[in-house]
Amino acid sequence: MNNIPKYYKTSLTDIESVAKSAQKAVVTTLCSSAGNRPIFMLRYGKDNQFNRTANLSSALGGKDKSCFADKSSPDYRPTLLLVGCIHGGEFEGTAALLNLINVIENGCDLAGNNYDDLKALTDKINLIIIPCINPDGRSHVPFDSFVGKTFNDLRYYNQGTWLDGSLCGWPECKKRHPIKDYVDYLGGYFNDDGVNLMHDDFFGQKAQETQALFEVCERFAPDFTVLLHGGSNCKNHILGPAYAPQEIKVRVADFEQLLKQNCEENGLNLYTPNVNFDYGESRELPTSFNLPAALTHLCGEPCVTYESNQGLVDTPFGEAYGYDEIYNHHLILFKSLMQYLDN
Protein backbone atom coordinates (compact mmCIF):
# COMPACT_ATOMS: atom_id res chain seq x y z
CA MET A 1 0.00 0.00 0.00
CA ASN A 2 1.14 3.54 -0.68
CA ASN A 3 -0.80 5.25 2.10
CA ILE A 4 1.31 4.17 5.07
CA PRO A 5 1.32 7.07 7.56
CA LYS A 6 4.58 8.92 8.06
CA TYR A 7 4.73 7.80 11.70
CA TYR A 8 4.52 4.11 10.78
CA LYS A 9 8.17 3.07 10.40
CA THR A 10 9.16 -0.58 10.65
CA SER A 11 12.07 -1.31 8.30
CA LEU A 12 15.53 -2.36 9.49
CA THR A 13 16.83 0.90 8.03
CA ASP A 14 14.26 2.87 10.07
CA ILE A 15 15.20 0.98 13.22
CA GLU A 16 18.91 1.61 12.77
CA SER A 17 18.35 5.28 11.95
CA VAL A 18 16.22 5.92 15.05
CA ALA A 19 18.59 3.98 17.32
CA LYS A 20 21.74 5.69 16.05
CA SER A 21 20.20 9.16 16.26
CA ALA A 22 19.09 8.80 19.89
CA GLN A 23 20.92 11.21 22.19
CA LYS A 24 19.26 10.64 25.56
CA ALA A 25 19.54 6.86 25.59
CA VAL A 26 22.41 4.53 26.24
CA VAL A 27 22.42 2.83 22.84
CA THR A 28 24.19 -0.49 22.45
CA THR A 29 24.31 -3.30 19.92
CA LEU A 30 22.92 -6.07 22.06
CA CYS A 31 24.30 -8.76 19.78
CA SER A 32 24.30 -9.81 16.15
CA SER A 33 21.59 -12.10 14.82
CA ALA A 34 22.15 -15.50 13.27
CA GLY A 35 22.35 -13.66 9.95
CA ASN A 36 24.87 -11.16 11.36
CA ARG A 37 22.42 -8.26 11.60
CA PRO A 38 22.73 -5.82 14.53
CA ILE A 39 20.17 -5.85 17.34
CA PHE A 40 19.89 -2.44 18.98
CA MET A 41 18.97 -1.77 22.61
CA LEU A 42 18.17 1.65 24.07
CA ARG A 43 18.17 2.30 27.81
CA TYR A 44 16.65 5.32 29.51
CA GLY A 45 16.89 6.11 33.21
CA LYS A 46 19.47 5.05 35.77
CA ASP A 47 21.01 1.80 36.94
CA ASN A 48 19.52 0.25 40.05
CA GLN A 49 21.84 -1.34 42.60
CA PHE A 50 20.48 -4.79 43.46
CA ASN A 51 23.18 -5.92 45.91
CA ARG A 52 22.83 -9.36 44.33
CA THR A 53 24.18 -12.35 46.24
CA ALA A 54 22.31 -15.19 44.49
CA ASN A 55 20.46 -16.09 41.34
CA LEU A 56 16.68 -16.10 41.51
CA SER A 57 16.29 -19.81 42.12
CA SER A 58 18.72 -19.79 45.01
CA ALA A 59 17.23 -16.59 46.46
CA LEU A 60 13.77 -18.15 46.46
CA GLY A 61 15.23 -21.31 47.95
CA GLY A 62 16.63 -19.13 50.72
CA LYS A 63 13.18 -17.54 51.14
CA ASP A 64 14.49 -14.06 50.37
CA LYS A 65 13.91 -12.77 46.84
CA SER A 66 15.92 -9.63 47.62
CA CYS A 67 19.08 -11.71 47.46
CA PHE A 68 18.52 -11.74 43.71
CA ALA A 69 17.26 -8.16 43.36
CA ASP A 70 16.87 -5.89 46.35
CA LYS A 71 14.25 -3.35 45.25
CA SER A 72 13.62 -1.78 48.65
CA SER A 73 15.87 1.27 48.25
CA PRO A 74 14.04 4.64 48.45
CA ASP A 75 15.63 5.70 45.16
CA TYR A 76 14.74 2.47 43.34
CA ARG A 77 13.19 3.10 39.92
CA PRO A 78 10.97 0.41 38.36
CA THR A 79 12.13 -0.95 35.03
CA LEU A 80 10.01 -1.67 31.96
CA LEU A 81 11.38 -3.85 29.14
CA LEU A 82 9.68 -3.61 25.73
CA VAL A 83 10.71 -5.97 22.94
CA GLY A 84 9.52 -5.77 19.35
CA CYS A 85 9.56 -8.16 16.40
CA ILE A 86 9.99 -11.47 18.18
CA HIS A 87 8.45 -12.67 14.94
CA GLY A 88 9.77 -10.58 12.07
CA GLY A 89 6.41 -10.24 10.31
CA GLU A 90 4.75 -8.87 13.45
CA PHE A 91 6.12 -5.35 13.48
CA GLU A 92 3.13 -3.30 14.64
CA GLY A 93 4.82 -2.91 18.03
CA THR A 94 8.09 -1.89 16.40
CA ALA A 95 6.34 1.05 14.71
CA ALA A 96 5.02 2.17 18.09
CA LEU A 97 8.39 1.71 19.80
CA LEU A 98 10.17 3.94 17.29
CA ASN A 99 7.57 6.61 17.98
CA LEU A 100 7.99 6.17 21.74
CA ILE A 101 11.72 6.71 21.32
CA ASN A 102 11.02 9.90 19.38
CA VAL A 103 8.64 11.11 22.10
CA ILE A 104 11.41 10.67 24.68
CA GLU A 105 14.09 12.19 22.49
CA ASN A 106 12.18 15.06 20.88
CA GLY A 107 8.90 15.47 22.76
CA CYS A 108 6.75 14.32 19.84
CA ASP A 109 6.13 11.24 17.74
CA LEU A 110 7.34 10.78 14.18
CA ALA A 111 4.29 12.65 12.88
CA GLY A 112 5.03 15.63 15.10
CA ASN A 113 2.24 14.96 17.62
CA ASN A 114 2.98 15.84 21.25
CA TYR A 115 2.38 13.31 24.01
CA ASP A 116 3.28 15.26 27.11
CA ASP A 117 1.57 12.84 29.49
CA LEU A 118 3.44 9.87 28.04
CA LYS A 119 6.73 11.77 28.08
CA ALA A 120 6.21 12.68 31.76
CA LEU A 121 5.67 9.03 32.65
CA THR A 122 8.90 7.98 30.93
CA ASP A 123 10.80 10.27 33.31
CA LYS A 124 9.63 8.23 36.31
CA ILE A 125 10.85 4.79 35.30
CA ASN A 126 13.76 2.98 33.71
CA LEU A 127 12.90 2.00 30.17
CA ILE A 128 14.67 -0.60 28.07
CA ILE A 129 13.62 -0.80 24.42
CA ILE A 130 14.68 -3.45 21.91
CA PRO A 131 12.80 -2.37 18.77
CA CYS A 132 13.54 -5.57 16.85
CA ILE A 133 14.97 -8.68 18.50
CA ASN A 134 14.63 -10.69 15.26
CA PRO A 135 16.10 -8.61 12.41
CA ASP A 136 16.62 -11.77 10.35
CA GLY A 137 12.90 -12.49 10.42
CA ARG A 138 12.16 -8.85 9.65
CA SER A 139 14.39 -9.07 6.59
CA HIS A 140 12.28 -11.97 5.31
CA VAL A 141 9.26 -9.66 4.89
CA PRO A 142 9.71 -7.26 1.94
CA PHE A 143 7.25 -4.55 3.01
CA ASP A 144 6.56 -2.33 6.02
CA SER A 145 2.94 -3.08 6.92
CA PHE A 146 0.36 -5.87 6.82
CA VAL A 147 -2.52 -3.40 6.85
CA GLY A 148 -4.51 -4.13 3.69
CA LYS A 149 -2.68 -7.42 3.05
CA THR A 150 -4.40 -10.80 2.83
CA PHE A 151 -4.39 -13.70 5.25
CA ASN A 152 -2.37 -15.73 2.74
CA ASP A 153 0.16 -12.89 2.57
CA LEU A 154 0.57 -13.20 6.33
CA ARG A 155 0.93 -16.96 6.16
CA TYR A 156 3.46 -16.79 3.34
CA TYR A 157 5.70 -14.03 4.60
CA ASN A 158 5.52 -14.72 8.32
CA GLN A 159 5.43 -18.53 8.42
CA GLY A 160 6.89 -19.48 5.05
CA THR A 161 6.37 -22.41 2.69
CA TRP A 162 7.30 -26.07 2.86
CA LEU A 163 9.63 -27.59 0.27
CA ASP A 164 6.65 -28.40 -1.98
CA GLY A 165 5.63 -24.73 -2.02
CA SER A 166 2.56 -25.13 0.23
CA LEU A 167 2.01 -22.69 3.07
CA CYS A 168 3.46 -23.77 6.39
CA GLY A 169 0.64 -22.16 8.36
CA TRP A 170 0.04 -22.13 12.10
CA PRO A 171 0.47 -24.23 14.21
CA GLU A 172 2.08 -26.61 11.72
CA CYS A 173 5.04 -24.26 11.34
CA LYS A 174 5.96 -25.09 14.94
CA LYS A 175 6.14 -28.84 14.34
CA ARG A 176 9.63 -28.59 12.83
CA HIS A 177 12.24 -26.73 14.83
CA PRO A 178 14.64 -25.45 13.68
CA ILE A 179 12.60 -25.27 10.49
CA LYS A 180 15.28 -24.16 8.02
CA ASP A 181 15.88 -27.51 6.31
CA TYR A 182 12.16 -28.15 5.84
CA VAL A 183 11.16 -25.01 3.98
CA ASP A 184 11.46 -23.41 0.57
CA TYR A 185 10.68 -19.89 1.85
CA LEU A 186 11.84 -19.05 5.36
CA GLY A 187 9.20 -16.80 6.88
CA GLY A 188 9.52 -13.95 9.34
CA TYR A 189 8.82 -16.14 12.38
CA PHE A 190 12.38 -17.40 12.20
CA ASN A 191 15.93 -16.16 12.32
CA ASP A 192 18.28 -17.20 9.52
CA ASP A 193 19.00 -20.49 11.33
CA GLY A 194 15.29 -21.33 11.29
CA VAL A 195 14.82 -20.77 15.03
CA ASN A 196 11.52 -19.44 16.36
CA LEU A 197 12.68 -17.45 19.38
CA MET A 198 9.38 -18.01 21.17
CA HIS A 199 10.17 -21.72 21.34
CA ASP A 200 13.94 -21.83 21.56
CA ASP A 201 15.81 -24.51 23.52
CA PHE A 202 15.79 -22.50 26.74
CA PHE A 203 17.62 -25.15 28.75
CA GLY A 204 20.14 -26.02 26.07
CA GLN A 205 21.97 -24.36 23.19
CA LYS A 206 20.05 -21.15 22.56
CA ALA A 207 20.12 -18.80 19.60
CA GLN A 208 22.33 -15.78 20.22
CA GLU A 209 19.25 -13.53 20.12
CA THR A 210 17.59 -15.54 22.90
CA GLN A 211 20.77 -15.69 24.96
CA ALA A 212 21.20 -11.92 24.73
CA LEU A 213 17.60 -11.33 25.83
CA PHE A 214 18.13 -13.72 28.76
CA GLU A 215 21.17 -11.73 29.84
CA VAL A 216 19.26 -8.43 29.70
CA CYS A 217 16.38 -9.85 31.70
CA GLU A 218 18.64 -11.29 34.39
CA ARG A 219 20.92 -8.27 34.61
CA PHE A 220 18.22 -5.61 34.89
CA ALA A 221 15.45 -7.69 36.54
CA PRO A 222 12.70 -5.64 34.81
CA ASP A 223 9.53 -5.21 36.84
CA PHE A 224 7.43 -5.85 33.75
CA THR A 225 8.41 -7.18 30.31
CA VAL A 226 6.23 -7.11 27.21
CA LEU A 227 6.99 -9.02 24.02
CA LEU A 228 5.13 -7.32 21.17
CA HIS A 229 3.43 -9.59 18.64
CA GLY A 230 0.88 -9.42 15.85
CA GLY A 231 -2.11 -11.74 15.91
CA SER A 232 -3.82 -11.56 12.51
CA ASN A 233 -7.09 -9.64 13.06
CA CYS A 234 -7.46 -10.46 16.73
CA LYS A 235 -8.81 -8.09 19.33
CA ASN A 236 -5.72 -6.78 21.05
CA HIS A 237 -4.95 -8.71 24.22
CA ILE A 238 -2.32 -9.85 26.69
CA LEU A 239 -1.26 -13.46 27.17
CA GLY A 240 0.23 -14.06 30.59
CA PRO A 241 3.14 -16.46 31.19
CA ALA A 242 2.19 -20.08 31.76
CA TYR A 243 3.58 -22.06 34.71
CA ALA A 244 4.17 -18.85 36.64
CA PRO A 245 3.54 -18.36 40.38
CA GLN A 246 0.05 -17.22 41.33
CA GLU A 247 1.45 -13.88 42.49
CA ILE A 248 2.67 -13.21 38.95
CA LYS A 249 -0.69 -14.14 37.46
CA VAL A 250 -2.51 -11.83 39.86
CA ARG A 251 -0.27 -8.95 38.84
CA VAL A 252 -0.86 -9.66 35.15
CA ALA A 253 -4.63 -9.72 35.71
CA ASP A 254 -4.48 -6.49 37.72
CA PHE A 255 -2.57 -4.75 34.95
CA GLU A 256 -4.94 -6.18 32.37
CA GLN A 257 -7.86 -4.47 34.11
CA LEU A 258 -6.03 -1.13 34.16
CA LEU A 259 -5.26 -1.48 30.45
CA LYS A 260 -8.86 -2.42 29.68
CA GLN A 261 -10.11 0.67 31.52
CA ASN A 262 -7.68 2.93 29.66
CA CYS A 263 -8.63 1.38 26.32
CA GLU A 264 -12.36 1.80 26.93
CA GLU A 265 -11.86 5.44 27.93
CA ASN A 266 -10.31 5.93 24.49
CA GLY A 267 -13.00 4.04 22.59
CA LEU A 268 -10.86 0.94 21.99
CA ASN A 269 -11.65 -2.72 22.64
CA LEU A 270 -9.46 -5.09 24.63
CA TYR A 271 -9.98 -8.82 25.00
CA THR A 272 -9.14 -9.95 28.55
CA PRO A 273 -8.28 -13.68 28.65
CA ASN A 274 -6.33 -13.69 31.92
CA VAL A 275 -9.04 -12.69 34.36
CA ASN A 276 -9.88 -16.31 35.28
CA PHE A 277 -6.23 -17.43 35.43
CA ASP A 278 -6.85 -20.15 32.84
CA TYR A 279 -3.45 -20.30 31.17
CA GLY A 280 -3.92 -23.75 29.66
CA GLU A 281 -1.56 -25.57 32.02
CA SER A 282 -4.05 -28.24 33.10
CA ARG A 283 -5.34 -29.18 29.66
CA GLU A 284 -4.79 -32.68 28.35
CA LEU A 285 -2.31 -31.14 25.93
CA PRO A 286 -0.90 -28.34 28.10
CA THR A 287 0.24 -25.01 26.73
CA SER A 288 3.92 -24.68 25.90
CA PHE A 289 6.63 -23.33 28.17
CA ASN A 290 7.61 -20.49 25.88
CA LEU A 291 9.78 -17.36 25.91
CA PRO A 292 7.60 -15.24 28.25
CA ALA A 293 7.48 -18.11 30.75
CA ALA A 294 11.25 -18.55 30.58
CA LEU A 295 11.90 -14.84 31.12
CA THR A 296 9.44 -14.74 34.02
CA HIS A 297 11.33 -17.52 35.75
CA LEU A 298 14.63 -15.82 35.01
CA CYS A 299 13.83 -12.48 36.66
CA GLY A 300 10.90 -13.29 38.95
CA GLU A 301 8.65 -10.61 37.43
CA PRO A 302 5.82 -10.69 34.86
CA CYS A 303 6.70 -11.17 31.22
CA VAL A 304 3.73 -11.19 28.87
CA THR A 305 2.89 -11.41 25.19
CA TYR A 306 0.89 -8.55 23.67
CA GLU A 307 -1.03 -9.55 20.56
CA SER A 308 -1.99 -6.76 18.14
CA ASN A 309 -4.46 -6.66 15.30
CA GLN A 310 -2.60 -6.47 11.96
CA GLY A 311 -5.27 -4.96 9.69
CA LEU A 312 -5.72 -7.81 7.19
CA VAL A 313 -8.48 -7.51 4.60
CA ASP A 314 -9.84 -11.06 4.46
CA THR A 315 -9.10 -13.08 7.58
CA PRO A 316 -12.01 -14.90 9.25
CA PHE A 317 -10.69 -14.05 12.70
CA GLY A 318 -12.13 -10.56 13.19
CA GLU A 319 -12.44 -7.07 11.76
CA ALA A 320 -9.40 -5.17 10.55
CA TYR A 321 -8.00 -2.24 12.52
CA GLY A 322 -6.56 0.74 10.69
CA TYR A 323 -3.17 2.32 11.27
CA ASP A 324 -4.36 4.83 13.86
CA GLU A 325 -6.22 2.21 15.88
CA ILE A 326 -3.24 -0.16 15.88
CA TYR A 327 -0.91 2.68 16.85
CA ASN A 328 -3.15 4.12 19.56
CA HIS A 329 -3.59 0.70 21.13
CA HIS A 330 0.17 0.48 21.59
CA LEU A 331 0.53 4.00 22.98
CA ILE A 332 -2.18 3.22 25.54
CA LEU A 333 -0.37 -0.02 26.37
CA PHE A 334 2.87 1.86 27.02
CA LYS A 335 1.13 4.55 29.06
CA SER A 336 -0.74 1.95 31.13
CA LEU A 337 2.43 0.00 31.85
CA MET A 338 4.17 3.14 33.10
CA GLN A 339 1.17 4.12 35.22
CA TYR A 340 1.11 0.64 36.72
CA LEU A 341 4.81 0.68 37.57
CA ASP A 342 4.69 4.21 38.95
CA ASN A 343 2.02 3.32 41.52
C-alpha positions as CSV (number, residue, x, y, z in Angstrom):
1,M,0.0,0.0,0.0
2,N,1.1,3.5,-0.7
3,N,-0.8,5.2,2.1
4,I,1.3,4.2,5.1
5,P,1.3,7.1,7.6
6,K,4.6,8.9,8.1
7,Y,4.7,7.8,11.7
8,Y,4.5,4.1,10.8
9,K,8.2,3.1,10.4
10,T,9.2,-0.6,10.6
11,S,12.1,-1.3,8.3
12,L,15.5,-2.4,9.5
13,T,16.8,0.9,8.0
14,D,14.3,2.9,10.1
15,I,15.2,1.0,13.2
16,E,18.9,1.6,12.8
17,S,18.4,5.3,11.9
18,V,16.2,5.9,15.0
19,A,18.6,4.0,17.3
20,K,21.7,5.7,16.1
21,S,20.2,9.2,16.3
22,A,19.1,8.8,19.9
23,Q,20.9,11.2,22.2
24,K,19.3,10.6,25.6
25,A,19.5,6.9,25.6
26,V,22.4,4.5,26.2
27,V,22.4,2.8,22.8
28,T,24.2,-0.5,22.4
29,T,24.3,-3.3,19.9
30,L,22.9,-6.1,22.1
31,C,24.3,-8.8,19.8
32,S,24.3,-9.8,16.1
33,S,21.6,-12.1,14.8
34,A,22.2,-15.5,13.3
35,G,22.3,-13.7,10.0
36,N,24.9,-11.2,11.4
37,R,22.4,-8.3,11.6
38,P,22.7,-5.8,14.5
39,I,20.2,-5.8,17.3
40,F,19.9,-2.4,19.0
41,M,19.0,-1.8,22.6
42,L,18.2,1.7,24.1
43,R,18.2,2.3,27.8
44,Y,16.7,5.3,29.5
45,G,16.9,6.1,33.2
46,K,19.5,5.0,35.8
47,D,21.0,1.8,36.9
48,N,19.5,0.2,40.1
49,Q,21.8,-1.3,42.6
50,F,20.5,-4.8,43.5
51,N,23.2,-5.9,45.9
52,R,22.8,-9.4,44.3
53,T,24.2,-12.3,46.2
54,A,22.3,-15.2,44.5
55,N,20.5,-16.1,41.3
56,L,16.7,-16.1,41.5
57,S,16.3,-19.8,42.1
58,S,18.7,-19.8,45.0
59,A,17.2,-16.6,46.5
60,L,13.8,-18.1,46.5
61,G,15.2,-21.3,47.9
62,G,16.6,-19.1,50.7
63,K,13.2,-17.5,51.1
64,D,14.5,-14.1,50.4
65,K,13.9,-12.8,46.8
66,S,15.9,-9.6,47.6
67,C,19.1,-11.7,47.5
68,F,18.5,-11.7,43.7
69,A,17.3,-8.2,43.4
70,D,16.9,-5.9,46.4
71,K,14.3,-3.3,45.2
72,S,13.6,-1.8,48.6
73,S,15.9,1.3,48.3
74,P,14.0,4.6,48.5
75,D,15.6,5.7,45.2
76,Y,14.7,2.5,43.3
77,R,13.2,3.1,39.9
78,P,11.0,0.4,38.4
79,T,12.1,-0.9,35.0
80,L,10.0,-1.7,32.0
81,L,11.4,-3.9,29.1
82,L,9.7,-3.6,25.7
83,V,10.7,-6.0,22.9
84,G,9.5,-5.8,19.3
85,C,9.6,-8.2,16.4
86,I,10.0,-11.5,18.2
87,H,8.4,-12.7,14.9
88,G,9.8,-10.6,12.1
89,G,6.4,-10.2,10.3
90,E,4.8,-8.9,13.5
91,F,6.1,-5.4,13.5
92,E,3.1,-3.3,14.6
93,G,4.8,-2.9,18.0
94,T,8.1,-1.9,16.4
95,A,6.3,1.1,14.7
96,A,5.0,2.2,18.1
97,L,8.4,1.7,19.8
98,L,10.2,3.9,17.3
99,N,7.6,6.6,18.0
100,L,8.0,6.2,21.7
101,I,11.7,6.7,21.3
102,N,11.0,9.9,19.4
103,V,8.6,11.1,22.1
104,I,11.4,10.7,24.7
105,E,14.1,12.2,22.5
106,N,12.2,15.1,20.9
107,G,8.9,15.5,22.8
108,C,6.8,14.3,19.8
109,D,6.1,11.2,17.7
110,L,7.3,10.8,14.2
111,A,4.3,12.6,12.9
112,G,5.0,15.6,15.1
113,N,2.2,15.0,17.6
114,N,3.0,15.8,21.2
115,Y,2.4,13.3,24.0
116,D,3.3,15.3,27.1
117,D,1.6,12.8,29.5
118,L,3.4,9.9,28.0
119,K,6.7,11.8,28.1
120,A,6.2,12.7,31.8
121,L,5.7,9.0,32.7
122,T,8.9,8.0,30.9
123,D,10.8,10.3,33.3
124,K,9.6,8.2,36.3
125,I,10.9,4.8,35.3
126,N,13.8,3.0,33.7
127,L,12.9,2.0,30.2
128,I,14.7,-0.6,28.1
129,I,13.6,-0.8,24.4
130,I,14.7,-3.5,21.9
131,P,12.8,-2.4,18.8
132,C,13.5,-5.6,16.8
133,I,15.0,-8.7,18.5
134,N,14.6,-10.7,15.3
135,P,16.1,-8.6,12.4
136,D,16.6,-11.8,10.3
137,G,12.9,-12.5,10.4
138,R,12.2,-8.9,9.7
139,S,14.4,-9.1,6.6
140,H,12.3,-12.0,5.3
141,V,9.3,-9.7,4.9
142,P,9.7,-7.3,1.9
143,F,7.2,-4.5,3.0
144,D,6.6,-2.3,6.0
145,S,2.9,-3.1,6.9
146,F,0.4,-5.9,6.8
147,V,-2.5,-3.4,6.8
148,G,-4.5,-4.1,3.7
149,K,-2.7,-7.4,3.0
150,T,-4.4,-10.8,2.8
151,F,-4.4,-13.7,5.3
152,N,-2.4,-15.7,2.7
153,D,0.2,-12.9,2.6
154,L,0.6,-13.2,6.3
155,R,0.9,-17.0,6.2
156,Y,3.5,-16.8,3.3
157,Y,5.7,-14.0,4.6
158,N,5.5,-14.7,8.3
159,Q,5.4,-18.5,8.4
160,G,6.9,-19.5,5.0
161,T,6.4,-22.4,2.7
162,W,7.3,-26.1,2.9
163,L,9.6,-27.6,0.3
164,D,6.7,-28.4,-2.0
165,G,5.6,-24.7,-2.0
166,S,2.6,-25.1,0.2
167,L,2.0,-22.7,3.1
168,C,3.5,-23.8,6.4
169,G,0.6,-22.2,8.4
170,W,0.0,-22.1,12.1
171,P,0.5,-24.2,14.2
172,E,2.1,-26.6,11.7
173,C,5.0,-24.3,11.3
174,K,6.0,-25.1,14.9
175,K,6.1,-28.8,14.3
176,R,9.6,-28.6,12.8
177,H,12.2,-26.7,14.8
178,P,14.6,-25.5,13.7
179,I,12.6,-25.3,10.5
180,K,15.3,-24.2,8.0
181,D,15.9,-27.5,6.3
182,Y,12.2,-28.2,5.8
183,V,11.2,-25.0,4.0
184,D,11.5,-23.4,0.6
185,Y,10.7,-19.9,1.8
186,L,11.8,-19.0,5.4
187,G,9.2,-16.8,6.9
188,G,9.5,-14.0,9.3
189,Y,8.8,-16.1,12.4
190,F,12.4,-17.4,12.2
191,N,15.9,-16.2,12.3
192,D,18.3,-17.2,9.5
193,D,19.0,-20.5,11.3
194,G,15.3,-21.3,11.3
195,V,14.8,-20.8,15.0
196,N,11.5,-19.4,16.4
197,L,12.7,-17.4,19.4
198,M,9.4,-18.0,21.2
199,H,10.2,-21.7,21.3
200,D,13.9,-21.8,21.6
201,D,15.8,-24.5,23.5
202,F,15.8,-22.5,26.7
203,F,17.6,-25.1,28.7
204,G,20.1,-26.0,26.1
205,Q,22.0,-24.4,23.2
206,K,20.0,-21.2,22.6
207,A,20.1,-18.8,19.6
208,Q,22.3,-15.8,20.2
209,E,19.3,-13.5,20.1
210,T,17.6,-15.5,22.9
211,Q,20.8,-15.7,25.0
212,A,21.2,-11.9,24.7
213,L,17.6,-11.3,25.8
214,F,18.1,-13.7,28.8
215,E,21.2,-11.7,29.8
216,V,19.3,-8.4,29.7
217,C,16.4,-9.9,31.7
218,E,18.6,-11.3,34.4
219,R,20.9,-8.3,34.6
220,F,18.2,-5.6,34.9
221,A,15.4,-7.7,36.5
222,P,12.7,-5.6,34.8
223,D,9.5,-5.2,36.8
224,F,7.4,-5.8,33.7
225,T,8.4,-7.2,30.3
226,V,6.2,-7.1,27.2
227,L,7.0,-9.0,24.0
228,L,5.1,-7.3,21.2
229,H,3.4,-9.6,18.6
230,G,0.9,-9.4,15.8
231,G,-2.1,-11.7,15.9
232,S,-3.8,-11.6,12.5
233,N,-7.1,-9.6,13.1
234,C,-7.5,-10.5,16.7
235,K,-8.8,-8.1,19.3
236,N,-5.7,-6.8,21.0
237,H,-5.0,-8.7,24.2
238,I,-2.3,-9.8,26.7
239,L,-1.3,-13.5,27.2
240,G,0.2,-14.1,30.6
241,P,3.1,-16.5,31.2
242,A,2.2,-20.1,31.8
243,Y,3.6,-22.1,34.7
244,A,4.2,-18.8,36.6
245,P,3.5,-18.4,40.4
246,Q,0.1,-17.2,41.3
247,E,1.4,-13.9,42.5
248,I,2.7,-13.2,39.0
249,K,-0.7,-14.1,37.5
250,V,-2.5,-11.8,39.9
251,R,-0.3,-8.9,38.8
252,V,-0.9,-9.7,35.1
253,A,-4.6,-9.7,35.7
254,D,-4.5,-6.5,37.7
255,F,-2.6,-4.8,35.0
256,E,-4.9,-6.2,32.4
257,Q,-7.9,-4.5,34.1
258,L,-6.0,-1.1,34.2
259,L,-5.3,-1.5,30.5
260,K,-8.9,-2.4,29.7
261,Q,-10.1,0.7,31.5
262,N,-7.7,2.9,29.7
263,C,-8.6,1.4,26.3
264,E,-12.4,1.8,26.9
265,E,-11.9,5.4,27.9
266,N,-10.3,5.9,24.5
267,G,-13.0,4.0,22.6
268,L,-10.9,0.9,22.0
269,N,-11.6,-2.7,22.6
270,L,-9.5,-5.1,24.6
271,Y,-10.0,-8.8,25.0
272,T,-9.1,-10.0,28.6
273,P,-8.3,-13.7,28.6
274,N,-6.3,-13.7,31.9
275,V,-9.0,-12.7,34.4
276,N,-9.9,-16.3,35.3
277,F,-6.2,-17.4,35.4
278,D,-6.8,-20.1,32.8
279,Y,-3.4,-20.3,31.2
280,G,-3.9,-23.8,29.7
281,E,-1.6,-25.6,32.0
282,S,-4.0,-28.2,33.1
283,R,-5.3,-29.2,29.7
284,E,-4.8,-32.7,28.3
285,L,-2.3,-31.1,25.9
286,P,-0.9,-28.3,28.1
287,T,0.2,-25.0,26.7
288,S,3.9,-24.7,25.9
289,F,6.6,-23.3,28.2
290,N,7.6,-20.5,25.9
291,L,9.8,-17.4,25.9
292,P,7.6,-15.2,28.3
293,A,7.5,-18.1,30.7
294,A,11.2,-18.6,30.6
295,L,11.9,-14.8,31.1
296,T,9.4,-14.7,34.0
297,H,11.3,-17.5,35.8
298,L,14.6,-15.8,35.0
299,C,13.8,-12.5,36.7
300,G,10.9,-13.3,39.0
301,E,8.6,-10.6,37.4
302,P,5.8,-10.7,34.9
303,C,6.7,-11.2,31.2
304,V,3.7,-11.2,28.9
305,T,2.9,-11.4,25.2
306,Y,0.9,-8.6,23.7
307,E,-1.0,-9.6,20.6
308,S,-2.0,-6.8,18.1
309,N,-4.5,-6.7,15.3
310,Q,-2.6,-6.5,12.0
311,G,-5.3,-5.0,9.7
312,L,-5.7,-7.8,7.2
313,V,-8.5,-7.5,4.6
314,D,-9.8,-11.1,4.5
315,T,-9.1,-13.1,7.6
316,P,-12.0,-14.9,9.2
317,F,-10.7,-14.1,12.7
318,G,-12.1,-10.6,13.2
319,E,-12.4,-7.1,11.8
320,A,-9.4,-5.2,10.6
321,Y,-8.0,-2.2,12.5
322,G,-6.6,0.7,10.7
323,Y,-3.2,2.3,11.3
324,D,-4.4,4.8,13.9
325,E,-6.2,2.2,15.9
326,I,-3.2,-0.2,15.9
327,Y,-0.9,2.7,16.9
328,N,-3.1,4.1,19.6
329,H,-3.6,0.7,21.1
330,H,0.2,0.5,21.6
331,L,0.5,4.0,23.0
332,I,-2.2,3.2,25.5
333,L,-0.4,0.0,26.4
334,F,2.9,1.9,27.0
335,K,1.1,4.6,29.1
336,S,-0.7,1.9,31.1
337,L,2.4,0.0,31.9
338,M,4.2,3.1,33.1
339,Q,1.2,4.1,35.2
340,Y,1.1,0.6,36.7
341,L,4.8,0.7,37.6
342,D,4.7,4.2,38.9
343,N,2.0,3.3,41.5
